[in-house]
Amino acid sequence: MKFKKTAQIIDLLIHNKEKIIDAWLNSKDTSIILNAYGIEIDEFRSLFATLLFDCYLDQILEKTDLENCTIIPAYIKLMLKHHATPDKIFLLPLELENSILKSFFANNVSDYEIYIEINQLTKYTLKATLTEFQKIFNEQEQENIYHNAILETTNDGYWMADTEGNFLEVNASYSKMSGYSIDELLSMHIQAVEAIESEEETKKHIEHIIKYGNETFETTHIKKNGERYPVEVSVSFTEIDGGRFFVLLRDISERKQAENELLLSSKVFSNMTDGVLITDSKQHILKFNDSFSKITGYTEKELLGKTPNLLSSGWHDKEFYKRMWADINTYGSWQGEIVDRKKNGETYISESSIIAVKQNDEIMNYIAISSDVTHRKEQEKIINNLAYYDALTKLPNKTLFQERLEHYISIAKRHHTQIALFFIDLDNFKNINDTLGHLMGDQFLKDAALRIKSILREEDTLGRFGGDEFAIIIQDWHSVSSLGVLAQKIVDIFKQPFLLNNTEFFSGVSIGISIYPDDAKTYDEMIRLADTAMYHVKRHGKNGYEFFSASMNKSIAEKMKIENALHTALENNEFHLTYQPKVNIETNTVYGMEALIRWIHPELGFIGPELFIPKAEDNGQIYNIGLWVIRQALEDTKKLHDSGYDDLEVSINISSRQLEQSYFLKDLISIVNDIGLAKEFIDLEITETQVMNNIDSSLEMLRKISALGIKLSIDDFGTGYSSLSYLKQLPANTIKIDKSFVLDIDKDEDDKAIVASIIALSKSLNRKVVAEGSETKEHIEILRELGVSQVQGYYYSKPIKLDEFEQFLKEFH
């Protein structure tokens, strides 16, 4: 312990050498004597510093025979010999027969008297630095006391290990966590508790941390009883004492369980029509849904703990499974068809996808999604080409077109998107058929199909209904006007002549357009309405396009008016903000508010955000509108703070389009500094779906925002399908449960279970929870039971203007 204490003193001496040398040489007495004998202070400083400080602590500590350590100056050696302490560390040169000062003057000044004077002077000048050094030493000692107290009271485990991986120090929490006593651990190597890395991998990992200084990662450890458990490890490395690793470890078993429970209890899993099977890394079955049980005929008791080999039919050889697992191990997934066997012995064709779920490159689970396609396969062999494709143009026929449109409608219904249907009739087909005959008529139809297809995207579906009728399914379109542009392109491409039998023929097209769900919600309705619009074009001169019905045309015109009006709405001051209170139901206080933008046009009246926000994102106006919202919300909040409500925070929705701009951070900082509202009262909200659209750039920007001290929230949580591995990387302070889950928690046990799972996940990730859509007393009571303290919804207030909000604060109790 004496040697360790001396080493600490030397380390402090080295790290504060400039202060010590300056304190000595800047002494008035030192300057007078040195000047009297013509000795330059800089020359004296250089030699003195070299003699006193040229040996670093790591050089000292790696020596075993310190008395014979020739590289250590005599001054340091004597300190070690006498086990120097702060009160005598600077007086040691006086005890040396051949001291540093004597050596200096013996080599540079012949007058020995100078040495005597200088040597006496050090009693005073060196003592002048003692007070400052004692202060540094005392602060270091106090830090050590605090450090040890924290390590012994924290629930987190703590190690100190050497560069070989041997434990040198552990705290009681890690002893409890691992099941080993402290004495047992101090005789062990970290490899003894590591469950994943091999000895060689651990060695490389140690070298990596030494090179880069610190790292945080997740791994699995083994307890004394053989039980495995996941841990989060934070490591830092220092070269003190020949190299030391300081490690904090946290048992994250509960967090992992919460993450798994969220996945396993989700409606997506339970309600999928496809069979879903989840196994652990050893392929032992953990869970499956009802659809899988119906497909295979097996019950929960018969499957849990078993492996999927139970379903093997013997149909495939070993090479098939070898290739399948090679794909899974290489690419993380496999898709294909497998012939399996049901419980009753019947074989069936399973169309399957198998995914390896990894964490830190370690496989945690396998997920298999499958459907019984036996009947479909049997039918495909017989009727696929005849039943689904037009023999002349090779396009999807009416049957396949209907199946695709109905499928797309079901997707659009789930994701709240739109679909456009173009119904096309070729204007002069009958004349061509009558003039040139059916062979040339068929050639005309093939050429017409190629022309239309040439201007469509791959994801669009062009089909032939028979005769001269064609139809197109358009998905993922940005605006109504873009549909008009596409329709006009089709009209224009038919203005070029067709060359048939060396003769030019011209044919226009009439196009009717219907939209899901604005016009219709079923396949039959969409076809009928688009067909009606197409005949309306023919009755008015052909060779053009029209959206369904006069009322639809009026609606389209109104939407185009909105798009045009949006360009001047900001400069005309047509936007304003409303605020919805956020309430802490435990303390019965209003702790914040969410800013919500509203648009009132002088002619069109109130226009909801659901109408203009998507259009603003598409045309790029969302960036300036978003900056206006931030500035106005911060100004209003500052006014409330100045009025005495100085603990309110304001939540502001931001778009992923804003995060994509590199200059957003600069603009945000400029507004915050201009308004002067403290950053701790600013909360920016973004949906998980928006982040997942461009995960890497979004994460980078969000981390920079968080580093400023601005809070971040994940809005509408649960409506997207983001990766949990990315979710935990988001620097968010709060998770907002989407109101669609809260509205029925008093009636729907599934919704209640999902809310409980989200709460558990949030707590495991150390995130706060806000429940949106809290509209009834029953909602509030259930949320309180589930452990939610922060709510937002109509039970307390709808979104209101600033003056109304201030009145709400005055009356709230």
Disulfide bonds with the S-S distance in Angstrom:
none
